Every structure is written in structure tokens, then in C-alpha cells.
Amino acid sequence: MSTFAPDLRLAAVPRIDSQVGFRLCAMTCLAAVFLQKLALPGTAGLLALNLFVFLAAALAAFLLAAVEINRPAFLWYAAFATAGALSLAMSRSPRVSALSLGLLLLVQLPLVFRVTSSLRPERLWRLVSTLGCVFAAVGVIQFAAQFVVGPRLAFPLDTALPDWLALKGFNSMIPLYWSSAIFKSNGVFFLEPSFFCQFLAVAVVAELLLAGRLLRLLLLMAGLISSYSGTGLTMLALFLPIYAVRHGRIQLAIAAALACLFLVFFGDALSIDAFVSRLGEFTDNQSSGWARFFSMFDVLQDVLFAKDLTLFTGQGPGTVQQSFERVSYLAFDPTWGKLLYEYGLVGTFAYLAFFYTAFCNGARGLRFAVGYTYFLLGGYLINASILMLAASLVVWLGQPISADHPNAGTVRTNP
């Protein structure tokens, strides 16, 4: 005789339509771009509006059972919080800040979640590719518009946003070269040309993973050129050769050849020397290129050669800027460098374990592009907009904890 015994554990988990998970990720991705320049009202431009949007979206999704807690990621998140508290307590720096640690823990919190429904990442790749093409066209138009209507109208958000609504601390309008009256395109909505360039580079990867359509790739390349920024190109320089060899994509070779021919014939008109001249920045310690990629190795000497426990616990939350005031070269704090400087080996290990369990269990495809951008191309540890892209394109697409979840499904595809 058999009796019906329902599985109460599974019954307690509501069935979530896959559309809900896609809409959450898509809306978060869109907000990460369109709200990037806006500050949270009442914070004097110091806190991004996207910080509130990110936390609100994650909390609402959790309450609606659209996302669940990634337990291993949450445990490592707690371990990092403990390491951060230890670093705060051990620091002897007058610049140490408990608010800095609190902000970091707050903006990183949504990374402990993942969607509960089966969601194929190709839909989001398609969204990113389309957005990239739209913004590439906007960026090209913006760059050309300077010659017709002037920079003030070509950069409307940078010149017309009220001071209380504009996010501070970023250089949105960067001259093409020193004393130039022409500015690099920032795609209107992006904080800086480098942010614009990095998003288009991620869009190139998304398009290649989908179809590698020649016209789209050429449009994205035109947008990259209008940004006159090399940060996203460094990611593509690593990704494209491996991708081309592995997949034998003839479209990629054709697009690259056409782009090179175009630059040969029209390079002077487009001031391509502004790109080429930046290659020398890697040996100039007063340049942004050297600062972004190499300066942190010198800054870290304060930690590596300390005679106490600083190597293990770091200088303390919010202290990295103190070193910049003492050095004679242009300095910059990329994500990886800020972790090591402020939280030491213990905090860095805990954070990397947290990030690995949250990020590397997510959908494959854009992991390299987004991960490389996050760790190496900027100081993005507390940047809500960049973390929103990481969450919506990779982290939240991770597999549900329970293999027998009623809506469980794999998202680990690799076209």
C-alpha cells in the first residue's frame, strides 16, 4: 500500500516564470547604463543613484522569490566582512573609514543572489549586442555633432545636468589630446569615454558569441574608435585571438581587415594618432595608461614591505588615497590593487573566494570580458553600475543551489 507524501521542501519553493528572471537581469543591465551619471538626491553627488536601484532590485527580487541566496557565496561574503572588520580594527592610518567598509559590503551584497528560474544567457547576450550597436551609433553621432553644434549640445548630460543630480568624481568630457577643443565620445550616458569603450568591448564579445554579424561588428568598431579609449581594446586584444583560433570565424578576420584598411586611408581625418600616441603611455609614469596598469605595483610597497601585519590585514578600508598624496607619479587604484592595499592577503583571499563562488559559477560566455573589465580596467570595487552589469550578465545567471529545484535548468552554455 502506497501513500502520497508530497515533498514539502519543493512545494515551498514557488515556481517562477523564466521571464521574471530575464526581466530582472535586463532591467538591471539597462539601469546600469542609462542611470550611470545620476547621483542619489541628497548626497551632494557622492553616491550613485544606481546604488539604491541595485539594492532595491535585489531585495524586491528576493522577496518575490525571483532570486535565491547562493549559500557558498554568502558564506565567503561573511568571511570577507569579518576580514574587513579585522583590517579596520588593526589599521593605524588616520584615513581609515568604517563608512568605506560599510559601503563596500552594501554594494557587493546583491552578488550573493542568483535567479531561481532557468534562464538561457543568449537572450542577455542579444540585449548587450543590440545595446552596444545603439550606443556605438550614438557615440559616433555625438563625436561628429561637436563639429556642427559644438560640445555643449553634443554632451547634453555633461553640460546640462543639475549639479545636485550629477555624480561627482569622474571626468566625462576628455579632450582628444592636450588643449584640444574636440572631446572623446562618451556615448552620452556613460560616465567616461573609458566606460563607453569597455561596454562596447563587452558588446563585441556578446555579438561574437551569438553570430558575429559583420555589420554589427563594424558598427561597434566605429563606436570604439569614437571613444578614443584603449581600455576595452586591451580586453579584446586577449579575447579575439583565442576566439578566432578556437572557432575559426572568417567574419572576424574580414572585419579586422576592413577596419585596418579603413584606418589606413582615413586615419588622419579621424585623428587616429590620438590612439597610437597612447602606446607610449605605458612607459610614462605621468600618463593615465601607466597609472591604470602599473602604478599600483609601486603603491603596494607600503603594504608589501611593512614590518608588521599590514601584509596580511592591509592598511585599512578607505586608505588607498593616502599613498597617492605622497608619490610623484600619477597613481590609480584598480579593483585588485585596492583589495590588496586596504584588506591585505587575508581580505583579498576572502573576497576572491566570494567573487569566485558568485561569478565563476554563473553563465559562461561573458565571464572573461566582464571579469577582466571589473578587476583590471578600473577601480570598480564600489562602483554600483559596473557591479550591476556583472550581476545581470553573469552572477545572477548561476545555477540554482538545488539540482532538483522545480525550475532548475542549466545555463552553462558555450556556443
Secondary structure, DSSP 8 states (H G I E B T S, - for coil): -------HHHHTS----HHHHHHHHHHHHHHHHHTTTBB-TTSTT-SBHHHHHHHHHHHHHHHTTSEEE-HHHHHHHHHHHHHHHHHHHH---TT--HHHHHHHHHHHGGGGEEESS---THHHHHHHHHHHHHHHHHHHHHHHHHHHH-HHHHSHHHHHS-TTTB--S-----BSSTT-SSB---TTTSSSHHHHHHHHHHHHHHHHHHT--HHHHHHHHHHHHHHT--HHHHHHHHHHHHHHHHH--HHHHHHHHHHHHHHHHHTTTTTTHHHHGGGGGGG-TTSHHHHHHTHHHHHTHHHHT-SSTHHHH-S-TT-HHHHHTT-SS-----HHHHHHHHHHHHHHHHHHHHHHHHHTTS-SSSHHHHHHHHHHSS--TT-HHHHHHHHHHTGGGS--S-TT-TT--------
